[in-house]
């Protein structure tokens, strides 16, 4: 089992129902993200045009493009729960692993990204409505 998978497993019961993929990526379901409310910081790693585009974004999420994640979150609280979101789960998975390597203790990727969020008909914000944090 990859080292990151074990690390994610240690936090499983403490903050979220995490499932670890075969490649060691800790994931939570879109349904959990919706029900968790403000339990975790929601970081969307897509680009601005995607964040405000047709798939929309999870309400309350903030934009931190993948290329800037390590720099933008370097001084963030590494003990605070953080869920990473993207279009389909690939970029957010890479970001989650990177954040684990940086010492973040409670991090997970949202399984399936915004595609899964929309397939489940969960509420999404679009455009720059509601003062999107970007």
DSSP file (Angstrom, degrees, kcal/mol; ACC not computed):
  #  RESIDUE AA STRUCTURE BP1 BP2  ACC     N-H-->O    O-->H-N    N-H-->O    O-->H-N    TCO  KAPPA ALPHA  PHI   PSI    X-CA   Y-CA   Z-CA
    1    1 A X              0   0    0      0, 0.0     5,-0.1     0, 0.0    22,-0.1   0.000 360.0 360.0 360.0 132.6    0.0    0.0    0.0
    2    2 A X    >>  -     0   0    0     20,-0.2     4,-1.6     1,-0.1     3,-0.5  -0.235 360.0-117.0 -59.0 149.3    1.4    3.4   -0.9
    3    3 A X  H 3> S+     0   0    0      1,-0.2     4,-2.0     2,-0.2     5,-0.1   0.875 114.7  55.4 -55.9 -39.5    2.6    5.5    2.1
    4    4 A X  H 3> S+     0   0    0      1,-0.2     4,-2.7     2,-0.2    -1,-0.2   0.859 101.8  57.4 -64.2 -34.7    0.0    8.2    1.3
    5    5 A X  H <> S+     0   0    0     -3,-0.5     4,-2.4     1,-0.2    -1,-0.2   0.930 107.8  46.5 -63.0 -44.3   -2.8    5.6    1.4
    6    6 A X  H  X S+     0   0    0     -4,-1.6     4,-1.6     2,-0.2    -1,-0.2   0.898 111.4  52.5 -62.8 -40.3   -1.9    4.6    5.0
    7    7 A X  H  X S+     0   0    0     -4,-2.0     4,-0.7     1,-0.2    -2,-0.2   0.918 110.8  46.7 -61.8 -44.0   -1.6    8.3    6.0
    8    8 A X  H >< S+     0   0    0     -4,-2.7     3,-0.9     1,-0.2     4,-0.5   0.894 107.4  57.8 -65.5 -38.8   -5.1    9.0    4.6
    9    9 A X  H >< S+     0   0    0     -4,-2.4     3,-1.2     1,-0.3     4,-0.4   0.857  97.1  62.1 -60.8 -35.0   -6.5    5.9    6.4
   10   10 A X  H 3< S+     0   0    0     -4,-1.6    -1,-0.3     1,-0.3     3,-0.2   0.810 109.0  41.9 -62.0 -28.4   -5.3    7.2    9.7
   11   11 A X  T <X>S+     0   0    0     -3,-0.9     4,-1.6    -4,-0.7     5,-0.6   0.458  86.3 102.4 -95.5  -2.0   -7.6   10.2    9.3
   12   12 A X  H <>5S+     0   0    0     -3,-1.2     4,-0.9    -4,-0.5     6,-0.3   0.895  87.7  35.1 -52.0 -52.0  -10.6    8.3    7.9
   13   13 A X  H  45S+     0   0    0     -4,-0.4    -1,-0.3    -3,-0.2    -2,-0.1   0.716 111.3  64.5 -78.9 -19.2  -12.7    8.1   11.1
   14   14 A X  H  45S-     0   0    0     -3,-0.5    -1,-0.2    -4,-0.2    -2,-0.2   0.844 123.8  -5.8 -76.8 -34.3  -11.6   11.5   12.3
   15   15 A X  H  <5S+     0   0    0     -4,-1.6     2,-0.3     1,-0.4    -3,-0.1   0.648 120.7   6.7-138.1 -21.9  -13.0   13.8    9.7
   16   16 A X     << -     0   0    0     -4,-0.9     2,-1.8    -5,-0.6    -1,-0.4  -0.993  69.4 -99.9-162.0 156.8  -14.6   12.1    6.6
   17   17 A X        -     0   0    0     -2,-0.3    12,-0.3    -3,-0.1     2,-0.3  -0.592  56.0-174.2 -80.7  81.7  -15.6    8.7    5.1
   18   18 A X        -     0   0    0     -2,-1.8     2,-0.4    -6,-0.3    10,-0.2  -0.577  18.5-165.7 -85.6 137.8  -12.4    8.5    3.0
   19   19 A X  E     -A   27   0A   0      8,-2.5     8,-2.7    -2,-0.3     2,-0.5  -0.979  15.8-142.4-115.7 135.9  -11.8    5.7    0.4
   20   20 A X  E     -A   26   0A   0     -2,-0.4     6,-0.2     6,-0.2   -15,-0.0  -0.862  13.6-135.3-103.6 128.7   -8.3    5.4   -0.9
   21   21 A X    >   -     0   0    0      4,-2.4     3,-2.1    -2,-0.5    -1,-0.0  -0.199  31.7 -99.1 -73.1 170.2   -7.8    4.5   -4.5
   22   22 A X  T 3  S+     0   0    0      1,-0.3   -20,-0.2     2,-0.1    -1,-0.1   0.756 126.2  54.8 -61.0 -24.4   -5.3    1.9   -5.7
   23   23 A X  T 3  S-     0   0    0      2,-0.1    -1,-0.3   -22,-0.1    -2,-0.0   0.314 124.5-102.5 -93.8   8.9   -2.9    4.7   -6.5
   24   24 A X  S <  S+     0   0    0     -3,-2.1     2,-0.6     1,-0.3   -16,-0.1   0.598  70.8 145.9  88.0  12.0   -3.1    6.1   -2.9
   25   25 A X        -     0   0    0     83,-0.0    -4,-2.4   -17,-0.0     2,-0.4  -0.732  44.3-137.3 -87.2 121.5   -5.5    9.0   -3.5
   26   26 A X  E     -A   20   0A   0     -2,-0.6    83,-3.0    -6,-0.2     2,-0.3  -0.629  30.4-174.5 -75.5 131.0   -7.8    9.7   -0.6
   27   27 A X  E     -Ab  19 109A   0     -8,-2.7    -8,-2.5    -2,-0.4     2,-0.3  -0.945  19.7-166.0-130.9 149.6  -11.3   10.4   -1.9
   28   28 A X  E     - b   0 110A   0     81,-2.3    83,-2.9    -2,-0.3   -10,-0.1  -0.921  32.6-105.8-124.8 156.2  -14.7   11.5   -0.5
   29   29 A X     >  -     0   0    0     -2,-0.3     4,-2.1   -12,-0.3     5,-0.1  -0.417  21.7-120.1 -79.7 154.6  -18.0   11.3   -2.3
   30   30 A X  H  > S+     0   0    0     81,-0.4     4,-2.4     1,-0.2     5,-0.2   0.883 115.3  57.7 -58.1 -37.9  -19.8   14.4   -3.8
   31   31 A X  H  > S+     0   0    0      1,-0.2     4,-2.4     2,-0.2    -1,-0.2   0.905 106.0  48.5 -60.6 -41.2  -22.8   13.5   -1.5
   32   32 A X  H  > S+     0   0    0      2,-0.2     4,-2.2     1,-0.2    -1,-0.2   0.921 108.8  53.5 -64.8 -42.5  -20.5   13.8    1.6
   33   33 A X  H  X S+     0   0    0     -4,-2.1     4,-0.5     1,-0.2    -2,-0.2   0.923 111.5  46.1 -57.8 -44.7  -19.1   17.1    0.4
   34   34 A X  H >< S+     0   0    0     -4,-2.4     3,-0.8     1,-0.2    -1,-0.2   0.923 116.8  43.3 -64.0 -44.2  -22.6   18.5    0.1
   35   35 A X  H 3< S+     0   0    0     -4,-2.4    -1,-0.2     1,-0.2    -2,-0.2   0.723 102.1  68.4 -75.9 -20.4  -23.7   17.2    3.5
   36   36 A X  H >< S-     0   0    0     -4,-2.2     3,-2.0     1,-0.2    -1,-0.2   0.651  77.2-175.0 -76.3 -14.2  -20.5   18.2    5.2
   37   37 A X  T <<  -     0   0    0     -3,-0.8     3,-0.5    -4,-0.5    -1,-0.2  -0.337  69.2 -11.7  58.4-125.9  -21.3   21.9    4.9
   38   38 A X  T 3  S+     0   0    0      1,-0.2    -1,-0.3    -2,-0.1    -2,-0.1   0.121 102.0 112.3 -95.8  21.7  -18.4   24.0    6.2
   39   39 A X  S <  S+     0   0    0     -3,-2.0     2,-0.3    -6,-0.1    42,-0.3   0.840  83.5  27.6 -60.5 -33.7  -16.7   21.0    7.8
   40   40 A X  S    S-     0   0    0     -3,-0.5     2,-0.3    -7,-0.1    42,-0.2  -0.934  86.2-108.1-131.1 151.7  -13.8   21.2    5.2
   41   41 A X  E     -c   82   0A   0     40,-2.6    42,-3.2    -2,-0.3     2,-0.6  -0.642  35.6-142.6 -72.8 132.5  -12.2   23.9    3.1
   42   42 A X  E     -c   83   0A   0     18,-0.4    20,-2.3    -2,-0.3     2,-0.5  -0.897  19.2-175.1-106.2 116.6  -13.3   23.4   -0.5
   43   43 A X  E     -cd  84  62A   0     40,-2.9    42,-2.8    -2,-0.6     2,-0.6  -0.949  11.2-157.4-117.5 118.8  -10.5   24.1   -3.0
   44   44 A X  E     -cd  85  63A   0     18,-3.3    20,-3.0    -2,-0.5    42,-0.2  -0.849   3.8-168.8 -96.4 121.2  -11.3   23.9   -6.8
   45   45 A X        +     0   0    0     40,-3.0    21,-2.3    -2,-0.6    22,-0.2   0.226  50.4 107.0 -98.6  14.1   -8.1   23.4   -8.8
   46   46 A X  S    S-     0   0    0     39,-0.3     2,-0.2    19,-0.2    18,-0.1  -0.167  78.6 -89.6 -77.6-178.8   -9.5   24.0  -12.2
   47   47 A X    >>  -     0   0    0     18,-0.1     4,-2.4     1,-0.1     3,-1.0  -0.533  40.6-102.6 -88.3 162.0   -8.8   27.2  -14.3
   48   48 A X  H 3> S+     0   0    0      1,-0.3     4,-2.1     2,-0.2     5,-0.2   0.875 120.2  56.5 -53.7 -44.0  -11.0   30.3  -14.0
   49   49 A X  H 34 S+     0   0    0      1,-0.2    -1,-0.3     2,-0.2     4,-0.1   0.831 112.4  42.9 -62.4 -29.8  -12.9   29.6  -17.2
   50   50 A X  H X4 S+     0   0    0     -3,-1.0     3,-0.9     2,-0.2     6,-0.4   0.884 109.1  57.7 -78.0 -40.7  -13.9   26.2  -15.9
   51   51 A X  H 3< S+     0   0    0     -4,-2.4    -2,-0.2     1,-0.3    -3,-0.2   0.844 119.7  30.1 -58.2 -37.4  -14.7   27.5  -12.4
   52   52 A X  T 3< S+     0   0    0     -4,-2.1    75,-1.2    -5,-0.2    -1,-0.3   0.345 109.7  99.6-102.3   4.6  -17.3   29.9  -13.9
   53   53 A X  S X  S-     0   0    0     -3,-0.9     3,-1.2    -5,-0.2    74,-0.3   0.149  93.2 -65.6 -85.0-162.5  -18.2   27.7  -16.8
   54   54 A X  T 3  S+     0   0    0      1,-0.3    -4,-0.1    72,-0.1    -3,-0.1   0.763 127.0  53.0 -63.6 -31.4  -20.9   25.3  -17.7
   55   55 A X  T 3  S-     0   0    0     -5,-0.2    -1,-0.3     1,-0.2    -4,-0.1   0.711  95.5-159.2 -75.7 -17.5  -20.2   22.6  -15.0
   56   56 A X    <   -     0   0    0     -3,-1.2     2,-0.3    -6,-0.4    70,-0.2  -0.277  14.3 -88.2  72.1-161.4  -20.3   25.3  -12.4
   57   57 A X  E     -G  125   0B   0     68,-1.8    68,-2.5    -5,-0.1     2,-0.3  -0.963  36.1 -88.8-146.7 159.7  -18.7   24.9   -9.0
   58   58 A X  E >   -G  124   0B   0     -2,-0.3     3,-2.3    66,-0.2    66,-0.2  -0.560  56.9-102.9 -68.5 128.7  -19.5   23.6   -5.5
   59   59 A X  T 3  S+     0   0    0     64,-0.6    -1,-0.1    -2,-0.3     3,-0.1  -0.297 107.8  21.6 -54.5 133.8  -21.1   26.4   -3.5
   60   60 A X  T 3  S+     0   0    0      1,-0.3   -18,-0.4    -3,-0.1    -1,-0.3   0.398  93.1 132.1  88.7  -2.8  -18.6   27.8   -1.0
   61   61 A X    <   -     0   0    0     -3,-2.3    72,-0.5   -20,-0.1     2,-0.4  -0.454  45.3-143.8 -81.3 157.4  -15.5   26.5   -3.0
   62   62 A X  E     -de  43 133A   0    -20,-2.3   -18,-3.3    -2,-0.1     2,-0.5  -0.925  16.9-115.2-121.2 147.6  -12.6   28.7   -3.8
   63   63 A X  E     +d   44   0A   0     70,-1.7     2,-0.2    -2,-0.4   -18,-0.2  -0.704  40.6 156.4 -87.2 123.4  -10.5   28.8   -6.9
   64   64 A X        -     0   0    0    -20,-3.0     5,-0.1    -2,-0.5   -17,-0.1  -0.752  38.9-135.5-140.4  90.1   -6.8   27.8   -6.6
   65   65 A X    >>  -     0   0    0     -2,-0.2     3,-2.6     1,-0.1     4,-0.6  -0.094  21.7-112.5 -51.4 144.9   -5.6   26.6  -10.0
   66   66 A X  G >4 S+     0   0    0    -21,-2.3     3,-1.2     1,-0.3     4,-0.4   0.834 115.1  59.2 -48.0 -43.2   -3.5   23.4   -9.9
   67   67 A X  G 34 S+     0   0    0      1,-0.3    -1,-0.3   -22,-0.2     4,-0.2   0.698 112.9  39.9 -63.0 -17.6   -0.3   25.1  -11.0
   68   68 A X  G <> S+     0   0    0     -3,-2.6     4,-3.4     2,-0.1     5,-0.3   0.409  84.8 101.2-110.5   0.5   -0.6   27.4   -7.9
   69   69 A X  H <X S+     0   0    0     -3,-1.2     4,-2.5    -4,-0.6     5,-0.2   0.921  82.2  46.9 -56.2 -52.0   -1.7   24.9   -5.2
   70   70 A X  H  4 S+     0   0    0     -4,-0.4     4,-0.4     1,-0.2    -1,-0.2   0.906 120.1  39.0 -60.8 -42.4    1.6   24.4   -3.5
   71   71 A X  H >4 S+     0   0    0     -4,-0.2     3,-0.9     2,-0.2     4,-0.3   0.936 116.9  49.1 -71.3 -47.8    2.4   28.1   -3.4
   72   72 A X  H 3< S+     0   0    0     -4,-3.4     3,-0.3     1,-0.2    -2,-0.2   0.824 120.4  35.9 -64.6 -32.5   -1.1   29.3   -2.5
   73   73 A X  T >< S+     0   0    0     -4,-2.5     3,-1.6    -5,-0.3    -1,-0.2   0.348  83.7 106.7-104.0   6.5   -1.6   26.8    0.3
   74   74 A X  T <  S+     0   0    0     -3,-0.9    -1,-0.2    -4,-0.4    -2,-0.1   0.831  89.2  36.9 -55.4 -35.5    1.9   26.7    1.7
   75   75 A X  T 3  S+     0   0    0     -4,-0.3    -1,-0.3    -3,-0.3    -2,-0.1   0.340  92.4 118.2-101.5   7.8    1.0   28.7    4.7
   76   76 A X  S <  S-     0   0    0     -3,-1.6     2,-0.5     1,-0.1    -3,-0.1  -0.298  82.3 -85.6 -70.3 158.2   -2.5   27.1    5.2
   77   77 A X    >   -     0   0    0      1,-0.2     3,-0.9     2,-0.1    -1,-0.1  -0.528  36.9-158.6 -65.3 113.7   -3.3   25.2    8.4
   78   78 A X  T 3  S+     0   0    0     -2,-0.5    27,-3.2     1,-0.2    28,-0.5   0.549  88.5  55.0 -76.7  -6.9   -2.1   21.7    7.7
   79   79 A X  T 3  S+     0   0    0     25,-0.2     2,-0.2    26,-0.2    -1,-0.2   0.563  85.9  98.0 -98.9 -11.0   -4.4   20.2   10.3
   80   80 A X  S <  S-     0   0    0     -3,-0.9    26,-0.4     1,-0.1    25,-0.1  -0.569  85.3-103.6 -80.2 139.2   -7.6   21.7    8.9
   81   81 A X        -     0   0    0    -42,-0.3   -40,-2.6    -2,-0.2     2,-0.4  -0.351  42.5-174.9 -62.1 138.0   -9.8   19.4    6.7
   82   82 A X  E     -cf  41 107A   0     24,-2.5    26,-1.8   -42,-0.2     2,-0.5  -0.995  14.3-162.6-141.1 129.3   -9.5   20.2    3.0
   83   83 A X  E     -cf  42 108A   0    -42,-3.2   -40,-2.9    -2,-0.4     2,-0.4  -0.959  12.7-150.5-114.0 129.0  -11.3   18.8    0.0
   84   84 A X  E     -cf  43 109A   0     24,-2.9    26,-2.7    -2,-0.5     2,-0.3  -0.822  15.1-170.1-102.5 137.0   -9.9   19.3   -3.5
   85   85 A X  E     +c   44   0A   0    -42,-2.8   -40,-3.0    -2,-0.4   -39,-0.3  -0.942  14.8 151.7-129.1 144.2  -12.2   19.5   -6.5
   86   86 A X        -     0   0    0     -2,-0.3    28,-2.4    24,-0.3    29,-0.2  -0.732  58.7 -71.8-146.8-159.2  -11.7   19.5  -10.3
   87   87 A X  S    S-     0   0    0     26,-0.3    28,-2.5    -2,-0.2    29,-0.3   0.952 118.4  -7.6 -69.8 -51.4  -13.6   18.5  -13.5
   88   88 A X  S    S-     0   0    0     25,-0.2    24,-0.4    26,-0.2    25,-0.2   0.449 102.9 -90.4-130.9  -4.1  -13.4   14.7  -13.2
   89   89 A X  S  > S+     0   0    0     23,-0.2     4,-1.4    22,-0.1     5,-0.1   0.252  98.6 100.0 112.8 -12.8  -11.1   13.9  -10.3
   90   90 A X  H  > S+     0   0    0      2,-0.2     4,-2.0     1,-0.1     5,-0.2   0.974  88.4  36.9 -71.0 -56.0   -7.7   13.6  -12.0
   91   91 A X  H  > S+     0   0    0      1,-0.2     4,-2.5     2,-0.2     5,-0.2   0.889 117.6  52.1 -65.2 -38.8   -6.3   17.1  -11.2
   92   92 A X  H  > S+     0   0    0      1,-0.2     4,-2.6     2,-0.2    -1,-0.2   0.861 107.6  53.2 -67.8 -32.6   -7.8   17.0   -7.7
   93   93 A X  H  X S+     0   0    0     -4,-1.4     4,-2.2     2,-0.2    -1,-0.2   0.924 110.1  46.9 -64.3 -44.6   -6.2   13.6   -7.1
   94   94 A X  H  X S+     0   0    0     -4,-2.0     4,-2.2     1,-0.2    -2,-0.2   0.912 113.3  49.5 -62.2 -42.1   -2.8   14.9   -8.0
   95   95 A X  H  X S+     0   0    0     -4,-2.5     4,-2.8     2,-0.2    -2,-0.2   0.909 108.4  53.1 -63.8 -42.2   -3.3   18.0   -5.8
   96   96 A X  H  X S+     0   0    0     -4,-2.6     4,-2.3     1,-0.2    -2,-0.2   0.928 110.5  46.8 -60.1 -45.5   -4.4   15.8   -2.9
   97   97 A X  H  X S+     0   0    0     -4,-2.2     4,-2.2     2,-0.2    -1,-0.2   0.905 112.3  50.7 -63.1 -41.1   -1.2   13.7   -3.1
   98   98 A X  H  X S+     0   0    0     -4,-2.2     4,-1.4     1,-0.2    -2,-0.2   0.912 110.2  49.4 -61.9 -43.1    0.9   16.9   -3.4
   99   99 A X  H  <>S+     0   0    0     -4,-2.8     5,-2.5     2,-0.2     4,-0.4   0.876 108.3  53.3 -66.2 -37.2   -0.8   18.3   -0.3
  100  100 A X  H ><5S+     0   0    0     -4,-2.3     3,-1.5     1,-0.2    -1,-0.2   0.926 108.0  50.8 -60.9 -43.7   -0.2   15.1    1.6
  101  101 A X  H 3<5S+     0   0    0     -4,-2.2    -1,-0.2     1,-0.3    -2,-0.2   0.791 105.1  57.6 -63.6 -27.8    3.5   15.3    0.7
  102  102 A X  T 3<5S-     0   0    0     -4,-1.4    -1,-0.3    -5,-0.2    -2,-0.2   0.529 128.4 -98.0 -79.7  -6.0    3.5   18.9    2.0
  103  103 A X  T < 5 +     0   0    0     -3,-1.5    -3,-0.2    -4,-0.4     2,-0.2   0.505  68.5 153.8 104.1   4.7    2.3   17.7    5.3
  104  104 A X      < -     0   0    0     -5,-2.5    -1,-0.3     1,-0.1     3,-0.2  -0.498  26.1-163.8 -66.6 135.6   -1.5   18.3    5.2
  105  105 A X  S    S+     0   0    0    -27,-3.2     2,-0.4     1,-0.2   -26,-0.2   0.772  74.9  38.5 -94.6 -29.7   -3.1   15.8    7.5
  106  106 A X  S    S+     0   0    0    -28,-0.5   -24,-2.5   -26,-0.4     2,-0.4  -0.728  78.0 135.7-128.5  81.0   -6.8   15.8    6.4
  107  107 A X  E     + f   0  82A   0     -2,-0.4     2,-0.3    -3,-0.2   -24,-0.2  -0.973  18.9 166.1-131.7 143.1   -7.0   16.1    2.6
  108  108 A X  E     - f   0  83A   0    -26,-1.8   -24,-2.9    -2,-0.4     2,-0.3  -0.989  30.7-123.9-151.4 154.2   -9.2   14.3    0.1
  109  109 A X  E     -bf  27  84A   0    -83,-3.0   -81,-2.3    -2,-0.3     2,-0.8  -0.761  33.5-113.9 -93.3 143.6  -10.2   14.6   -3.5
  110  110 A X  E >   -b   28   0A   0    -26,-2.7     3,-1.9    -2,-0.3   -24,-0.3  -0.729  40.4-116.5 -80.0 115.7  -13.9   14.8   -4.4
  111  111 A X  T 3  S+     0   0    0    -83,-2.9   -81,-0.4    -2,-0.8   -22,-0.1  -0.263  91.9   3.2 -56.6 125.0  -14.5   11.5   -6.3
  112  112 A X  T >> S-     0   0    0    -24,-0.4     4,-1.7     4,-0.1     3,-0.6   0.351  98.7-134.2  82.5  -7.1  -15.6   12.2   -9.9
  113  113 A X  H <>  -     0   0    0     -3,-1.9     4,-2.1     1,-0.2   -26,-0.3  -0.067  60.0 -27.0  58.9-155.8  -15.2   15.9   -9.7
  114  114 A X  H 3> S+     0   0    0    -28,-2.4     4,-2.4     1,-0.2    -1,-0.2   0.735 134.5  64.1 -68.1 -23.0  -17.8   18.3  -11.0
  115  115 A X  H <> S+     0   0    0    -28,-2.5     4,-2.3    -3,-0.6    -1,-0.2   0.959 108.2  40.7 -63.3 -48.5  -19.0   15.8  -13.6
  116  116 A X  H  X S+     0   0    0     -4,-1.7     4,-1.8   -29,-0.3    -2,-0.2   0.898 112.4  56.4 -65.0 -40.5  -20.1   13.5  -10.8
  117  117 A X  H  <>S+     0   0    0     -4,-2.1     5,-2.1     1,-0.2    -1,-0.2   0.929 112.3  41.8 -55.8 -47.4  -21.5   16.4   -8.8
  118  118 A X  H ><5S+     0   0    0     -4,-2.4     3,-1.7     1,-0.2    -1,-0.2   0.866 109.1  57.8 -71.3 -37.0  -23.7   17.4  -11.7
  119  119 A X  H 3<5S+     0   0    0     -4,-2.3    -1,-0.2     1,-0.3    -2,-0.2   0.836 107.0  49.9 -60.7 -31.3  -24.7   13.8  -12.5
  120  120 A X  T 3<5S-     0   0    0     -4,-1.8    -1,-0.3    -5,-0.2    -2,-0.2   0.389 114.0-123.8 -87.7   3.7  -26.1   13.6   -9.0
  121  121 A X  T < 5 +     0   0    0     -3,-1.7    -3,-0.2     1,-0.2     2,-0.2   0.845  51.6 163.3  57.1  38.8  -28.0   16.8   -9.6
  122  122 A X      < -     0   0    0     -5,-2.1    -1,-0.2     1,-0.1     2,-0.1  -0.567  49.1 -86.2 -83.0 152.9  -26.3   18.5   -6.6
  123  123 A X        -     0   0    0     -2,-0.2   -64,-0.6   -64,-0.0     2,-0.4  -0.364  50.7-175.4 -67.3 132.6  -26.6   22.3   -6.5
  124  124 A X  E     -G   58   0B   0    -66,-0.2     2,-0.3    -2,-0.1   -66,-0.2  -0.945  20.9-132.4-126.9 148.7  -23.9   24.2   -8.3
  125  125 A X  E     -G   57   0B   0    -68,-2.5   -68,-1.8    -2,-0.4     2,-0.3  -0.748  25.5-160.8 -94.5 148.4  -23.1   27.9   -8.7
  126  126 A X    >   -     0   0    0     -2,-0.3     3,-1.4   -70,-0.2   -73,-0.1  -0.900  47.0  -6.3-129.5 157.6  -22.4   29.3  -12.2
  127  127 A X  T 3  S-     0   0    0    -75,-1.2   -74,-0.1   -74,-0.3    -2,-0.0  -0.230 114.0 -45.3  60.1-148.1  -20.8   32.4  -13.6
  128  128 A X  T >> S+     0   0    0    -76,-0.1     3,-0.8     3,-0.1     4,-0.5   0.081  92.9 140.1-105.1  22.5  -19.6   34.9  -11.0
  129  129 A X  G X4  +     0   0    0     -3,-1.4     3,-0.7     1,-0.2    -4,-0.0  -0.186  61.8  24.4 -62.3 158.9  -22.9   34.8   -9.0
  130  130 A X  G 34 S-     0   0    0      1,-0.2    -1,-0.2     2,-0.1     3,-0.1   0.744 127.9 -73.6  57.9  28.4  -22.8   35.0   -5.3
  131  131 A X  G <4  -     0   0    0     -3,-0.8    -1,-0.2     1,-0.1    -2,-0.2   0.934  62.9-139.7  57.0  51.1  -19.4   36.7   -5.3
  132  132 A X    <<  -     0   0    0     -3,-0.7     2,-0.8    -4,-0.5    -1,-0.1  -0.095  10.9-124.2 -45.2 130.9  -17.4   33.7   -6.2
  133  133 A X  B      e   62   0A   0    -72,-0.5   -70,-1.7     1,-0.2    -1,-0.1  -0.722 360.0 360.0 -80.9 112.9  -14.2   33.5   -4.3
  134  134 A X              0   0    0     -2,-0.8    -1,-0.2   -72,-0.2    -2,-0.1   0.345 360.0 360.0-135.9 360.0  -11.5   33.3   -7.0
